[in-house]
Amino acid sequence: MTTRKSVPVALLLPAIAGVVFLTLPLVGLLARTPWATLPERLAEPEVLAALKLSLLTATLATVLCILLGVPLAWLLARVKFPGRRLVRALITVPLVLPPVVGGIALLLALGRRGLIGSWLDETFGITLPFSTAGVVVAESFVALPFLVIAVEGALRGADTRYEEAAATLGASRLVTFTHVTLPLVAPGIAAGAVLCWARALGEFGATITFAGNFPGITQTMPLAVYQTMESGDLEGAVVLSLILLAVSVTILVALRDRWLTAP
């Protein structure tokens, strides 16, 4: 193992600069927080409404991602089928796609004149854009890959002997999945769900493009930060940002066994 004395200066200095680069903005945020008026600002109706909506939509998006993502991850990890690599590549597209582009794509697919949206509107009277449901859809679109990748990784790392033993005892694939596979990869599902929830909570671009920015309906915390900043209320934007920072730190602590216990 490399000791501290043997670390080359040419590597140590950029490493320190990287840590400073990442932590300095957070320090600046904490330094500019109006601590004296913080309780009053947190109790403002607009802040509470945005926070409540963010928690609700992020939770619903996570539930939707679990329902769709866990079976999808199992399919990619356990079943060989033509085009599996292509499917895996398509799943990762939202990770690199600019969120605004994702919002436009959602509009073209699920908008009132979209590929499926027009049918939903004419047949069921369902209109997703510029609604709370639209926020959930936008957040799910950008967060689903995080869950699929985490769960697929857990499935690939799980011992398949238990599944094989269940199969030899006559258990169907569905029974094996629900009674053997899910308990084995439960920690991976939990970690993926937490990452998914955090990503949904911080989603901005796809949400504002597909769902708009309507207080009490589609204005989540990131959108409230943007609007507050645009109105010139820097302290208000700092307070809202502080809430999101606190949530992010909580997520990091919740996943400490994965990231904070490495030697």
C-alpha positions as CSV (number, residue, x, y, z in Angstrom):
1,M,0.0,0.0,0.0
2,T,1.3,3.5,-0.9
3,T,2.2,5.5,2.3
4,R,1.7,9.1,2.7
5,K,5.5,9.8,2.5
6,S,5.8,8.1,-0.9
7,V,3.0,10.1,-2.6
8,P,4.5,12.1,-5.4
9,V,3.9,15.8,-5.2
10,A,2.8,15.9,-8.8
11,L,-0.2,13.6,-7.8
12,L,-0.8,15.0,-4.3
13,L,-1.3,18.6,-5.4
14,P,-3.9,17.9,-8.1
15,A,-5.7,15.6,-5.7
16,I,-5.9,18.3,-3.1
17,A,-7.0,20.8,-5.7
18,G,-9.8,18.4,-6.7
19,V,-11.1,18.1,-3.2
20,V,-11.0,21.9,-2.8
21,F,-12.8,22.3,-6.1
22,L,-15.6,20.1,-5.0
23,T,-16.0,21.3,-1.4
24,L,-15.5,25.0,-1.9
25,P,-18.9,25.7,-3.5
26,L,-20.6,23.8,-0.6
27,V,-18.7,25.9,1.9
28,G,-19.8,29.0,0.0
29,L,-23.4,27.9,0.2
30,L,-23.2,27.3,4.0
31,A,-21.4,30.7,4.5
32,R,-24.1,32.6,2.7
33,T,-27.0,30.9,4.4
34,P,-29.1,33.4,6.4
35,W,-29.1,31.3,9.6
36,A,-30.9,34.0,11.6
37,T,-34.0,34.0,9.4
38,L,-33.7,30.3,8.3
39,P,-36.7,29.0,10.4
40,E,-39.0,31.7,9.1
41,R,-38.0,31.1,5.5
42,L,-38.4,27.4,5.8
43,A,-41.9,27.9,7.1
44,E,-43.0,30.0,4.1
45,P,-46.0,28.4,2.2
46,E,-44.2,28.4,-1.1
47,V,-41.2,26.5,0.3
48,L,-43.4,24.0,2.1
49,A,-45.5,23.4,-1.0
50,A,-42.4,22.9,-3.2
51,L,-40.8,20.6,-0.6
52,K,-44.0,18.6,-0.2
53,L,-44.5,18.2,-3.9
54,S,-40.8,17.2,-4.4
55,L,-41.0,14.5,-1.7
56,L,-44.3,13.2,-3.1
57,T,-43.2,13.1,-6.8
58,A,-39.8,11.7,-6.0
59,T,-41.3,8.9,-3.9
60,L,-43.9,8.0,-6.6
61,A,-41.2,8.1,-9.3
62,T,-39.1,5.7,-7.2
63,V,-42.0,3.3,-6.8
64,L,-42.6,3.4,-10.5
65,C,-38.9,2.8,-11.2
66,I,-38.9,-0.2,-8.9
67,L,-41.9,-1.7,-10.5
68,L,-40.4,-1.3,-14.0
69,G,-36.7,-1.4,-13.2
70,V,-36.3,-4.6,-11.1
71,P,-37.9,-6.9,-13.7
72,L,-35.9,-5.2,-16.4
73,A,-32.6,-5.6,-14.5
74,W,-33.4,-9.3,-13.9
75,L,-34.1,-9.7,-17.6
76,L,-30.8,-8.2,-18.5
77,A,-28.8,-10.1,-15.9
78,R,-30.5,-13.6,-16.2
79,V,-31.9,-14.0,-19.7
80,K,-29.9,-14.1,-22.9
81,F,-32.0,-12.7,-25.8
82,P,-31.2,-11.0,-29.2
83,G,-30.6,-7.3,-28.8
84,R,-29.7,-7.4,-25.1
85,R,-26.7,-5.2,-25.6
86,L,-28.9,-2.7,-27.5
87,V,-31.5,-2.7,-24.7
88,R,-28.8,-2.1,-22.1
89,A,-27.4,0.8,-24.2
90,L,-30.9,2.3,-24.6
91,I,-31.4,2.2,-20.9
92,T,-28.3,4.2,-20.3
93,V,-29.2,6.9,-22.8
94,P,-31.0,9.1,-20.1
95,L,-27.8,9.2,-18.1
96,V,-26.0,11.1,-20.9
97,L,-28.9,12.8,-22.5
98,P,-29.3,16.5,-21.6
99,P,-32.4,16.6,-19.4
100,V,-34.0,19.3,-21.5
101,V,-33.7,17.1,-24.5
102,G,-35.3,14.3,-22.5
103,G,-38.2,16.7,-21.7
104,I,-38.7,17.5,-25.3
105,A,-38.6,13.8,-26.2
106,L,-41.3,13.1,-23.5
107,L,-43.4,15.9,-25.0
108,L,-43.1,14.3,-28.5
109,A,-44.0,10.9,-27.1
110,L,-46.5,11.6,-24.3
111,G,-47.8,15.1,-25.2
112,R,-51.3,15.7,-26.4
113,R,-50.1,15.5,-29.9
114,G,-47.4,12.9,-29.2
115,L,-47.1,9.3,-30.4
116,I,-48.9,7.9,-27.4
117,G,-50.1,11.0,-25.7
118,S,-52.8,11.7,-28.3
119,W,-54.2,8.2,-27.9
120,L,-54.2,8.6,-24.1
121,D,-56.0,11.9,-24.4
122,E,-58.6,10.8,-26.9
123,T,-59.2,7.4,-25.3
124,F,-58.9,8.0,-21.6
125,G,-58.8,11.7,-21.3
126,I,-55.3,11.5,-19.7
127,T,-53.1,14.5,-20.2
128,L,-49.6,14.1,-18.7
129,P,-47.8,17.3,-19.6
130,F,-48.0,20.3,-17.2
131,S,-49.4,18.1,-14.4
132,T,-48.2,16.5,-11.3
133,A,-48.3,13.2,-13.0
134,G,-46.1,14.7,-15.7
135,V,-43.5,15.5,-13.0
136,V,-43.5,11.9,-11.9
137,V,-43.1,10.7,-15.5
138,A,-40.2,13.1,-16.1
139,E,-38.4,12.2,-12.9
140,S,-38.9,8.5,-13.6
141,F,-37.4,8.8,-17.1
142,V,-34.1,10.3,-15.8
143,A,-33.9,8.2,-12.6
144,L,-34.8,4.7,-13.9
145,P,-31.3,4.0,-15.3
146,F,-29.8,4.4,-11.8
147,L,-32.0,1.7,-10.4
148,V,-31.6,-0.7,-13.3
149,I,-27.8,-0.4,-13.3
150,A,-27.6,-0.9,-9.5
151,V,-29.9,-3.9,-9.4
152,E,-28.4,-5.5,-12.5
153,G,-25.0,-5.2,-10.8
154,A,-26.3,-6.8,-7.7
155,L,-27.9,-9.6,-9.7
156,R,-24.7,-10.4,-11.5
157,G,-22.8,-10.5,-8.2
158,A,-25.3,-12.7,-6.5
159,D,-24.6,-16.4,-6.0
160,T,-26.8,-18.3,-8.6
161,R,-26.5,-21.6,-6.8
162,Y,-29.5,-20.7,-4.6
163,E,-31.6,-20.1,-7.7
164,E,-30.4,-23.3,-9.3
165,A,-31.3,-25.2,-6.1
166,A,-34.8,-23.8,-6.1
167,A,-35.2,-24.7,-9.8
168,T,-34.1,-28.3,-9.1
169,L,-36.8,-28.5,-6.3
170,G,-39.4,-27.6,-8.9
171,A,-39.9,-23.9,-8.2
172,S,-40.9,-21.9,-11.2
173,R,-38.9,-18.9,-12.4
174,L,-41.4,-16.5,-10.8
175,V,-41.4,-18.3,-7.5
176,T,-37.6,-18.4,-7.6
177,F,-37.5,-14.7,-8.3
178,T,-39.9,-13.7,-5.5
179,H,-38.6,-16.1,-2.8
180,V,-34.9,-16.4,-3.6
181,T,-33.6,-13.8,-6.0
182,L,-35.3,-10.7,-4.4
183,P,-34.0,-11.5,-0.9
184,L,-30.5,-12.0,-2.2
185,V,-30.3,-8.7,-4.0
186,A,-32.4,-6.7,-1.5
187,P,-29.5,-4.5,-0.5
188,G,-28.8,-3.7,-4.1
189,I,-32.4,-2.8,-4.7
190,A,-32.4,-0.6,-1.6
191,A,-29.2,1.2,-2.8
192,G,-30.6,1.6,-6.3
193,A,-33.9,2.9,-4.9
194,V,-32.1,5.5,-2.8
195,L,-30.0,6.7,-5.7
196,C,-33.1,6.8,-7.9
197,W,-35.0,8.8,-5.3
198,A,-32.2,11.3,-5.0
199,R,-31.9,11.7,-8.7
200,A,-35.7,12.2,-9.0
201,L,-35.6,14.8,-6.2
202,G,-33.0,16.8,-8.0
203,E,-34.4,16.6,-11.5
204,F,-34.8,20.0,-13.2
205,G,-34.5,20.1,-17.0
206,A,-36.9,17.3,-18.1
207,T,-39.4,18.5,-15.4
208,I,-39.6,22.1,-16.4
209,T,-39.7,21.2,-20.1
210,F,-42.4,18.4,-19.9
211,A,-44.3,19.5,-16.8
212,G,-43.7,23.3,-16.6
213,N,-43.2,25.4,-13.5
214,F,-46.6,25.9,-11.8
215,P,-46.5,26.5,-8.0
216,G,-48.4,23.8,-6.1
217,I,-48.8,21.6,-9.2
218,T,-45.4,21.1,-10.9
219,Q,-43.0,23.4,-9.1
220,T,-40.5,21.1,-7.3
221,M,-37.6,22.2,-5.2
222,P,-35.1,22.6,-8.0
223,L,-37.6,24.6,-10.0
224,A,-38.3,26.8,-7.0
225,V,-34.6,27.4,-6.6
226,Y,-34.5,28.5,-10.2
227,Q,-37.5,30.8,-9.9
228,T,-36.3,32.3,-6.7
229,M,-32.9,33.0,-8.2
230,E,-34.5,34.6,-11.3
231,S,-36.5,36.9,-9.1
232,G,-33.4,38.2,-7.4
233,D,-33.9,36.7,-4.0
234,L,-30.5,35.1,-3.5
235,E,-31.1,34.3,0.2
236,G,-34.3,32.5,-0.7
237,A,-32.5,30.5,-3.3
238,V,-29.7,29.6,-0.8
239,V,-32.3,28.4,1.7
240,L,-33.9,26.1,-0.9
241,S,-30.5,24.9,-2.0
242,L,-29.6,24.2,1.6
243,I,-32.6,21.8,1.9
244,L,-31.5,19.9,-1.2
245,L,-27.9,19.8,0.2
246,A,-29.2,18.4,3.5
247,V,-31.1,15.7,1.6
248,S,-28.0,14.8,-0.5
249,V,-25.9,14.5,2.7
250,T,-28.6,12.3,4.2
251,I,-28.5,10.0,1.1
252,L,-24.7,9.8,1.4
253,V,-25.0,8.8,5.0
254,A,-27.6,6.2,4.2
255,L,-25.3,4.6,1.7
256,R,-22.2,4.9,4.0
257,D,-21.7,1.1,3.9
258,R,-21.3,1.3,0.1
259,W,-19.0,4.4,-0.1
260,L,-17.7,5.5,3.3
261,T,-16.3,2.2,4.6
262,A,-13.8,1.5,1.8
263,P,-10.2,1.2,3.1
